[in-house]
């Protein structure tokens, strides 16, 4: 069975679809950094803040000063153009991966699931020869050459896109999402001014319908895209879904990224079929029936691919090892594809005591953070801990001794009443961040969000 799977995985297939995937990825790689420069986000998120939240294990990553940080974004856009054109592909895709990932590691408050996906796809593309098909010919004209690639390359990219949807569905498999329609009730209620359809957003039935539709969509869309008979209808539904979510919610490039990456589920030769419909010719590849042989590399390749896929399955599952509600304690939240599944608001005040002072002093996060950083950090325990350490270091630098930093952190999850998230008696200056369960984070509040579900079901029963 394994031999048959190996043979099928190495069957040569048309490289046209992966070439188009490379082109649209390159276009996105141009658009993303260009938006950051044009909107002034480079200055806002990377140059202006005086303190940056770092990732565990990547504390050494620091932002370059202006204008060098701006140059990084310009370089990313240039790499994106080269990727799309198929010029200096290997150098361009590796450099784009390094630059893009560097920018994402600068500050935790800028983390977005779809930007993590961009980094992962760029790394995958770094080892795939996706420049072999559609690129520029000797006269600098676009040309779809005859080229083949092993089938496993298509499988790998499909896996990488499909895993996003599957784990996004698992993230919605909660009572808040399915039984209480939260946080969609909150989000839809804030968008009642939307033309035509906004008047229906205060109806509980709409929130429940959209919650279940979102869950079922994420869970099944990879299946419908993988089946030839349902693929066109599934992709049409995908476009409608992403256009709708992109219009209703401020989720940036996510709808565009997921819409174009889903093209990898289509037949490997679909671009040539499109060209034939348009009356354009392309060199159809000759698909050999023999399987290429890689002396001595079979075991290495199998182990490498297996380890890569296992990592991307286990990484999102790590949250379950911590127990409790990951939406509350956030341990295992990042890199687990929990897309649009929680609404959190927080209020944080630090209390600092040093030797020789009888009373504590209150310290406001706004003294250290920009408004954007403050909004993101206020409901995430590891960032609250990081700022506590920074405050302690600052006081020690002034010559103060025995610095103690405690916090009053109140958080609302999916519309619940504010509750303490961090033990106010714990001196955070002496707590070290780690991958172990954090006993300084208090248990999540019990019960449904403000009895919204109970009142909603009662309303339904009255009709």
N, C-alpha and C positions, 0 to 999 in steps of 0.2 A: 504493500500500500504506500509506504513512504517513497519507494522507488518510482511509483506511478505519479505521486504528487510532485516529486522532484523533476521528473520528465515534463510534466504539464507546466510547472512553474518556469521552466527554461525554454519552453516553446517560443520561437520568435513570433512577435506580433507587430502589427503596423505601429510605428512610432508617432503617427500624425496627431493622435489625441493628446499624448504627453507633450508634444511640441506646442500645441495650442495652450495646454495648461501652463507651460513655461512662459508663453507670451503674455497671457493674462496675469500671471503672477508678476511678471516684470512690470506690466503697466501699473498694477497695484503698488509695487515697490517704488514706483515713481510718484504716484498720487499721495501715498501716506506721508512721506517726509515733506513733500511740497505743501500739503495742507498745514503741517506744523509750522513751516516757515511763514506761509502766507497769513495764517491766523494769529501769529505772534505767540504760539504755544511754546516755542523753543525758549524764549525769554521767560515766559510765565511759569513753566514747569521745571526748567533746568538751570537757567542763569540767575533768576531772581531769588529763589529761596536761599536762605543762609544755612539751613539744616536739611539734610536729606535722610530719609529712612532707608536702611539697607536690608538686603536679604540675608538670612542666616547662612553663613559660609562665604558670603560675598561682601563682607564689610570693607574690603579693600577697594571696591569699585567707587570711584569718585568722578564727579562731572568735570569736564574740561572747562576752563574759563572762556568767556566770550572774547574774540569771535570764533574760537576753535570749535566750540560746541555747535555753532551754526554751520561750520564747515563740514562737520560730521553728517548733518542732514543733507547738505548739498551732495556729498560723496555718495550717500545712500541713493539719492535720486539718479545720479549718473550710473551707478551699478544697476539699478532697476532698468534703465534704458538699454544697457548692454545685455542684460539677461533677456529682455524682450526681443532684441535684434539677433541674439545668438552670437554676438561678438565677444571674444575673450571670456567665454561663458564660465569656465572653471574659476578663473580669478574673480570675476564679477560676483558669482553666487556665494563664494566663500567669504569675500570681503563684505558683501551685504549682510550675510549671517552674523559676522563678527560685529559689525557696526550697529546693526539693529538690536542685537542681543545686549550689547554694551549699553545702549540707550535705555533699554527696558530694565536693566539692572541698577540704574542710577538711583531710582526712587520707587519704593514700594507703592506709594500712593498713586502712581500712574499705571499700575498693573491692570491689564484687560485680558480676558481669555482669548480674544481673537488675535491680539498681538503676540501672545504666547504661541498660538497656532502658526502665525507667520514665521516665527523663529524656528519652530519645529520643521515646518515644510521646507524652509531654506536649508536647514541642515540635511534633510533627506535629499533634496535636490543637489546638494554638493557632491554626493556620491553617485548620482545618476547622470548619464550622458544625454541630457535632454536637448542638446543643441544639434543632434545628428539629423533631424528632419527639417522643420521649417526654420529657415534662416536666410541670410543674404547671399546671393550668388556673386560671381566675380564682377558683375556690373552693378552691384549694390541694389539689386532688385529682390523683393521677397520671392522665395521659391520653396515649394513643398517637395523636397527630394524623396526618393525612395529609400526608406530606412526602416529597420526593424530593431526591436529591443525585446529582451526576455519578458515573458508575461508577468513574472514576479514583481517587476518594477511598477506595473500598473496596479497590481494587488496591494503593494506597499502604500502607494499614495491613497488608494481607496480606503485602506485600513485607517490611515491617519486622519482622513476626513470623517469616516464613519464612527470612529471612537468618540468624536466630539458629540455627535448626536446621541449615541447610546448613553453616555454618562450624563449628558444634559437631561435625558429622560429619567435616569435613576435619581438625579438630584431633585426632581419634581415628585418623586414617589414618597411624599410626606403628607401628614394630615393637614398642615397649613395650606398646601397647594391644592390638594384634591378634595378635602372635606370642608375647608373654610374659604377657598378661593382667594387666599392671600399669598402674595401681596398684590394680586391683580385688582382686587377691590380698591385698594389705595391708589394705585396708578391710574386706573380708569376714572375714578372719582375726580382726579386732578386734571382730567382731559375732557371734561364735559363741554368745553367750548369748541371742540373739534367740529367742523362743518358737517352737517347732515347726520352723521352717526353719533355725534357727541351726546345727543339727547337720550340715547339708550344706555349710556355708560353708568347710570345710577341704578340700573336694574340688576339685582343679584343674579338673575338667570344668565345674564350676559357674562358676568365674571366667572360663573361656574362653567359655562360652555367654553369660554376661551381657555380656562385653566386645563380642562380635560382635553381640549383640542390640541393645546400646546404639548401636553404630555404624550398623547398618542402620536402626534406628528413626529416628535423627536425620537420616539421609540421605534417607529416603523419606517420612516422615510428612507433609511439605507436599504431596507429590503425592497421597497417599491422601485428605487433607483437601480437596484441590481438586477431586476427582472425585466427582460427586454419588452414584454408586452405592456407593462405598466409604466415603463421609464418616461415616455413623453408626458403622460398625465401627471406623474409624480414630480417631474421637473417644473411643469406649469404650476402645480400646487405649491412647490417650493418657492417659486418666484412670487406668487401671491402672498405667501406667508411672510417672506422677508421684506417685501414692499410694505405690507401692513405694519409689521413690527418696527421697521425703520421709520415709518411715518408717525407712529404713535409714541415711540420711546426714543430717547436720546442715547443711541447705542453706536454712534459713529459709523465706522467702516464695516462693522460686523455683517450686516445684510449683504453687502457687496462681496465681501470675502467668501462667505458661505455660498453665495449664488454662483460665483465663478469656479470655486473649487469643486462643486458638485458635478461639473462637466466631466470629471475624470471617470464617472460611472458609466458614461456612454460608450458605445462600441469604439474600439481603437481606431477604426477607419472613418469615423463620422465626418471629420473635416474634408476628406476627399469627396464624400457624398455631397456635401454642401457645395464644394467647388464645381462638381458636375452639374448640379442644379443651376448654378450661376453661369454655366457655360465656360468655365475655366478648366484648364487641363492641369493634371499633376502626375508625377511619376509614381504609379502604383508599385509597391514593393513586391518582390517575389518572396513569398513565405515558404521557406524551406521546411521540409518535414523532419529533418534531422535535428537532434538536440545538441547544442554546443557543449563541448566537453571542457571542463576546467580542472586540469590535473592538480591534485593535491589541495584544491580549494573547497571541495564539497562540504567537508565537516566544518571548516572555518566559516564559510558563508551561512550554513544552516544555523550554527550557534550564534553568529552575530545577528542574523535576522530574528531568531527566536528570542534572544536577549532584548533586542530593541522593542519587539512587540510586547513582551512580558512587562518591560518597564512601563510602557504606556497603558497597560491594563492595571498594574499594581499601584502606580502612582496615584490615580484617582481613588483607588480603594483604601488607601492608607488612612483616610479620615475615619473609617469605621473602626480602626484599631484603637482610637482614642476614646470611643464611647461618647455618650451624651449627644447633644445636638451641635453638629459642626457649624450650623448657621449662627450659633451663639458663641461658642468658644473659638471658632475660626481655625483650629488646628487641623491641617489637611485641607483647608478650603481652597487655597491657590493651586493651580495646575491640576484641578480635578474637574474642570468643565462644568462647574455649577453656574450656569448662565441664567441670569434674570430670575433668581429663585428666592431672593430675600430683600426686605426693606428694613434698614437699620438706621436709627438716629441716636446720637449720643451727646452727653454733656460731661466734660472732663475738667476737674480742678485738682491741681497738685498741692500737697501740703508738705512743706519743707521745714525740718528742724535740725539745728546744728548745735554743737557744744557751746555752752555759755548762754544759750537763748532759752528762756522759759517757755515761750509760746511758739507755735508753728506759724509759718508765713504761707499765705496762699500764693500760688504761681499759676498764671493763666497760660494755656498753650499758645494763645495768639501772640504772646511775646516772642515766640520762636518760629512760628509757622505762618505760611500764607493761608489765605482763606480756603483755597483748594485742598491743601494738605490737612487743614483742621477738620474739614468735612469728612475726608476719607479715614483719618486716623482715629476719630472719636469713638468708633465702635469696634476697633480691632485691637485685641489685647497685646499682641506682640509689638505693635507700634507704640502703644501707650507705655510699655516697658522700655522701649528704646529711648523715648523722650525723657523718661524718668532718669535713666542713666546719664543722658546728656546734661540734664539739670544738675545732677549730683556732681558730675565732672566740672561743670562751670563753677559751682560753689567751692569745690576743693581748690580750683585754680585761683580763687580769691584768698586762699589761706584759711578757709573755714574747715573745721575738723568734725569728725563723726557725723557726716551728713546723712540724714535719713529722709527718704522721699516716699510719701504715701499718696494715695489717689482716691478721689471720690469720682467714680466712673459710673454714670447711669445711662442705661441703653434701653431703647424700645425696639423689639423685634417683631416685624410684620403687624404692627398696629397694637401690640400689647402695651400695657402701662409700663412706664420706666421702672427698671429694676437695677440693682447693683450688679455690675459684671465682674468687678475685681474686689477682693478682700481688702477693706479699707485699713485693716490693722497690719498688713504686710508691708515691710520696708522694701520697696522695689529696687532701691539702690543696691541691695544685697542679693537680688534674684538674678540668676543668669539664664538667658534664653537658651533653649535646647530643643531637641526633637522629642523629648519625653513629655508625657502628659503634665500640664501645668496645674498644680494644686492651688495656685493663687487665684485662679479664675473660678468664680462662684458658679454653682449649677444654674442652668437656664430656668426661667420662670415657668411654672406649670400652668396648664389650662389653655383654652383657646384664646385667640387675640380679642380681648375686650368683649367676649360673648357675641361677636359679630355673626358667627355661624348660627348660633341659637336663634337670634332675632331674625336672621335671613330665612331660615327654614320655617319659622313661624309665619312669616309673610307669605311664603310659597303655599303653606297649608291653608291660608285664608282665601286663596284665590280659587 
